[in-house]
């Protein structure tokens, strides 16, 4: 057995993420790493390094010492960036080692209350009647929310104009303020706004209904057969981290996330726990990359 693996961790573990503090992924990162620290006997510190669609954080981890003391808490954007940028300073599959997927975030297809539709089919009919006139907002070009909306347009055969915002909070404010017609917030963000009458959620983005909005149909049920998109987060390490450390971290993450109290706390925040083996997570990232490359091409998405 590797000596390094026997003494691991010998100092605090840093978990770097490419999104801002207080965002959807940030909450799950802090909930899980707090528990991990108790088991590891060392602090686990979350570090937010937003910017460049997550590429700044991805590169920082890819270039860090492969000893398991620097990890990446990646968002779905990691599987989109290769299709958006011709030259990334790292290669997702070569330079990073998947540990485990952690959670899925369900999106809601939401509209401002003044938009005269009651369901997803109504929105499709309205978009067909006004091609290119409706707008949808997202947390940024190439974000999971952006691709979820483009997948809706592609499968419904409609054209809705994309308006990128600086982040998820700004994008949902845009819908509530009536600056844009459609948004794809997480169901957690949408729920209080629905209760206040500031937002209508027409459908959810996963094949299964959301526990937070059980009465809202899925897009698959609403006529877009096979529609399935979600935000997701998972842990990766720099390539070259000893296999024993990857296995130990995987066991710890899976156990932590699936503990009944943690699972329940994550569900209340709108997350669906979805842990995997390192190999399953690697296969998942490959499949996401292939799907996202198709969507990027369909929508003609480009990062300037």
C-alpha positions, 0 to 999 in steps of 0.5 A: 500500500502507498505510504502516502495513502496510509497517512492521508490526510496529513493536513487540511483538505481544500475543496475548490468549486467554480461557482459563487458562494451561496449558489445551488452547488455551494450549499451541498458542498458545505453540507457534505464537507462538514461531515467529511471533516469529522470522519477524516480528522482534518478540516475540509475547506470549501474555496469558491473560485468562480469565473470562466464557466468553472474553468478557473477552478477546474484548472487549479485542481488539475494542476495541483499536487496529486496527493488528495489534499486538493479536490474539485467539487464540479458542476455540470458545466465541466462536461460542457466547456470542452464543446464551448472552448477550442483550447482549454488549459487542461483536459477533463478526462486526462487531468482529473480523476472522478471520485463520485457524483453526489447530487442532481438538481431538478429544474423547473420550466418557469414563466412570469405570471403574465405569460398567458399559458398554463402548461408546457404545451401552452408555452410551445404553442405560444412560442410557435405563434411568436417565433423568436419573440419570447425570451428565456434567462439562464445563469450564463452561456453554457450553464446547465440552465442554459442547456436545459432550456436549449434542450426544451427548444430543440425537442419542442421545435421552437425558437426562444431567445436566450438572455444570459445573466451573471448567475442563477439569482440574477436570472430568476430575478429577471423572470420575476421582474418580467424582464424575460418570459421564461426561466429554468431555476432550481425547484428550491429557488422556484418554490417560495416564488410560486407560493408568493404568486410571483412565478408559474412552474409549468413542468420539471426537468427530470424523468421523475417528479420532484418531491418538492413539487409533486403536483407539477408534471415532468416535461416527459409527461408533458409531451416531450418524451425522454426529456431529462436534464438536471444540474449536477455536482460531484467530486474529482481529484487531480489525475495521479492521486493514488487509487487507495485515496480515491477509493477511501474518498469515494467510500466516505462520500457515498456513506456521508451523502446517503446517511438518512439525516443527510439525505433528508437535509439535501432533499429539503434543499432540492437535491436528489442524492445520486452517488456512484463509483469512480468508474460510473462517474467517469462514464456519466461525464463522457455521456454528458459531454456527448449530449452537451456537444450536440446541444451546443452545436444545435443552439450555435452556442459560442463563448466570445 
